Amino acid sequence: MSTSWHGFLRRWHPEGIPWPGSALYNFISQTKVFRRQYALVADHVGCYSRTGRILDIGTGPGWLLVALCRSLPELGLVGVDISPGMVAVARKNMKRAGCDAAISLKVAAAEALPFPENTFDTVVSTGSLHHWRRPVVALNEAYRVLKAGGYALIYDLVRRLPPAVAVAARREFGPLRTRMLWLHSFEEPFYSAQEMEALVPATLFQRGETQFIGVLCCLILQKSTAGSPHDEPQRHRPCGARSGQNFANATAFARRRRTREHKRPLETEGVR
């Protein structure tokens, strides 16, 4: 598929999902593929931050924050989304999950975060990057609100999965669900993994790398500890499956951690 088509989609694609689209997305986000991804991402985030404050940009229906609330209750959790309808859905989900007291939500755009500098230990975003009209501005906002040495973990689907990741996805989710992810790329302006990395030099982060966690590509960025993007090299923590590895490794890794820590996995019982 041509990059010009994705460029066209990116120019006209809405940044937020208004109601009733928010209700439909909330329903879809409770399917097996999504629930598995939220669990994998929550475990991956735990490699980078087990305490402190985490900001989830483009939190959507809030299921990642629910997963983090259950697996890492010591975290201070904050979510923002540009869509008021989506934030309303997330609040209902968190109340039903019993996590509403532990999570703060705000309506806000990725490129205008309503927080002071150096507020969060980690910034995450899942499935939101391709919605951002000005991704470099949004990534610089993530840099601004991060504390020195903090990580930004930006997860999104990509246009084409590495062969090993695609094979593992078909094995775990079946060929039909995996095919639906591929068809989804025709109407959503997803980046390629290389295009995600190509965004980084224009940002304050300067350097970054990608890594596959399940079917999501994660762009891993770190704010320098000395206050200048050029002062200190990144030291990314090994966690999950590197690009090109079978994502079953990440799945097994997540299961081992939950078994070891006796944490409750993400559940959606009682949510309709």
N, C-alpha and C positions, 0 to 999 in steps of 0.2 A: 504494500500500500504506500502511496506517495507521501512524502513529507509535506507537500503542498496541501494535500487534503487535510492533514492533521493541523497544519497552520491555519487553514480556513475554519476548522472546528474550534480551535483554540480562541480565535478572535470572537466567535459568536456564542461560544458555550457559556451558560450562566455560571457565575461564581458560587451561588448558593442554590439550594433545592427548596423552593417554596411549597406550601401545602397546596394540593394534595400529594405532590411528589414526595414530600417528606414522610407521609404515611406509607406510601408504597415502598420507599427505600427502607423504612424501618422493618417492614414485613420481609423483604428480601434479605436484609442483614441478619435474620435469624435462621437462615438456611445453614446446612452443614458446612459448606465451603467457607462462609463468612465466620461462623462460630469457631471453626478450626483456626482460621487466620488470626482472630482476636486472641485466642489462647497462645499461639506461637509468638505473636508480636508482644504480648504481655511478658512472656518469658524472656524474650530478647531484650526488652526494655530493662528488665531486672538485672541484666548483665552490666548495665551502665549506671543504674541508679536504684538503690534499694531503700534509701532514705531521702529526705529533702522534699522539694517541691517540683512537680511536673506539670507542664502546660501541654495540653492537647489542642492543636490548631485544626479547625475543621472537624470538630468532634462528632458531627453527624448525630446518629441516634444514641451515642454515648456508650456503646458496648465495650470499647477498649478501656474506658475509665472504670466501668463496672468490673472488668476482668482484673485490672490493676488494684482496685479497691479490695478485691477478695484475695488476691495472691500476695500483695504487698501492702498490708494495712497501715504500715508506718509512713507511707508517702502522703504528702499533701497534694491533692489533685485538683486541677483547674482545667476547664474546657471552654473553648470559644468556637462559635460558628457564626457565619455571616447571615444565616437564615433564621429569623425568629421562629418560624414554624418548626424547624429542626431542633432548636433549643427547647421548645415546648415538648416535643416528643422525647428528647433526652431526659428532661426532668421527670416525666412520667415513668420512663424506664428505670431510672435510678431510684425513684420512690418504691416501685414494685420490687426492685432487687434489694431494697434495704440499705442502699448506699447514699441516699440523698444528703444525709448529714455530713458525709465525708468528702463530698465533691461540690465545688463551686462552678457555676456556669454563667457565661456572659455572651451577649450578642456582640460580635466584633469581627472585623475583616482581618485577614492574615497580614495585610500590609499596613495596618494601623492598630497595633495591639495596645490595649488600655492599661499598660503596666509600666512601672519605672524600669530603668536599666538594672541589670544584675539581679533579677528577681528569682529566676528559676534555675534549678540544678540541671534539669533536662527539659528539652522541648521535643515533642513528638508530633507527627501528623500522619494520618493513614487515609489514603484514597482521596486526598485533597489537592495535591500538587498540580494535577492537570486542570483543575478548576481556576487556578490563580492567573489573573490577567497579567500581573507583573511579578513573576516568580523571584527575580533578583531582589526586588524591593521587599517581598515577603521574607525571603531568607535573611536579609539584613535586619529585619525586625526581630526574627528569631535570635540572631546574633546579639542584638541590643539587649534583649530581656534575659539572655543567658548569663549566668555567673561565669567568671573566668575559669577555664578548664572544663566547662560544661559541654554536653553533647546535644546536637540536634539530630534526630533520627526521623528521616522523611521517607515514609513507605508509600508505594503506589504500584498499581499494575503497570506493566509495560506492554508495548505493542507485540513483542515477540519474546517468548520464554526460551532460555537455553534448553537444548534438547534433553539433558538429564533431568532438569526441573519439570519439563512438560511430561516426560515419561512417568515420573513419580506422582505428578498430579493426576494423570489418568489412572494410575494404579490405586490411589487413595480415594478419588472422588468419582471415578468412572469416566468413560470417554464423552458422554453427553454433557455433563457439567463442565468438563474441561473445554469442550468445543464451544460452550456458551460464553466462557471467558474470552475465547478468541473472537467470537462474533461481536462481543461487547466492544472490542477495540475499533470497530468500524464506525461506531457512533459516539465514541468518547475520545477526546484528544490526548491520549496517553503518550508519554515520552518513551523513547528507547532508553536502556540503561546508559548508553553512551551520551545521549542528549541530557540526561539527568546530571551526569558528571560534568558535561560541558557548561552547565549553568554556574558552576562553583567559582571559577577564576574571576568572574565579574563581581562576586560577593565579598563581604568582609572576611568570610571564612578562608578564602583563597585556595584551600585544598580540601579534598574529600574523596571518598571511594564508595562503591556500591557493593551490595551483598544481598543474596536472595534469602528471604525468610519465608518459607512456604512458596506461594506463587507471587508474593510481593517482592519488589526490588526496594531495598533500603539504601538511601543515600545517607552516609554517615559523615557528620561534620563535627568539628570541635572548635570551640572558642579558645584562643590562646590564653595561657595563664599569665602572660606578661602584659596583656592589654593591647598588643599590636599583632595583626595577622601574620607578620613576618618574623616575629621574635622566637617562636618555638614550634618545632615540628609536631605533627599529630602522633599520638601513640594509641591507635585504636585497639580496643580490647577484643581478643578472639572470642567469637560467640556465634553459634548457628552455622549455617552452610554458606561458604563462599560462592560467588558466581560460578556456575558450571558444575557445582556439586549437586548430588541428589538431595532434594529437600526432605527425603525420609530421614536424613541425618538430623536435620533441625527438628523434625517431628519427634524422633526418638529422644533427642536432647530435652525437649520440652516435657515429655512424659516422665523422664528420669527425674527432672527437677521437681515436678509436682509430687511424685512418689516420695522423693527424699524429704521434701519439706512438709508433706501431709497437708497441702493447701487444697482448697476447694476449687474445681475448675469452673469456667464460665458456664452459667446455666440461664435458661430463659423460660423455665416453667412458670406458668401463671401469666405470661406476657402474650397478648394476642395482637 
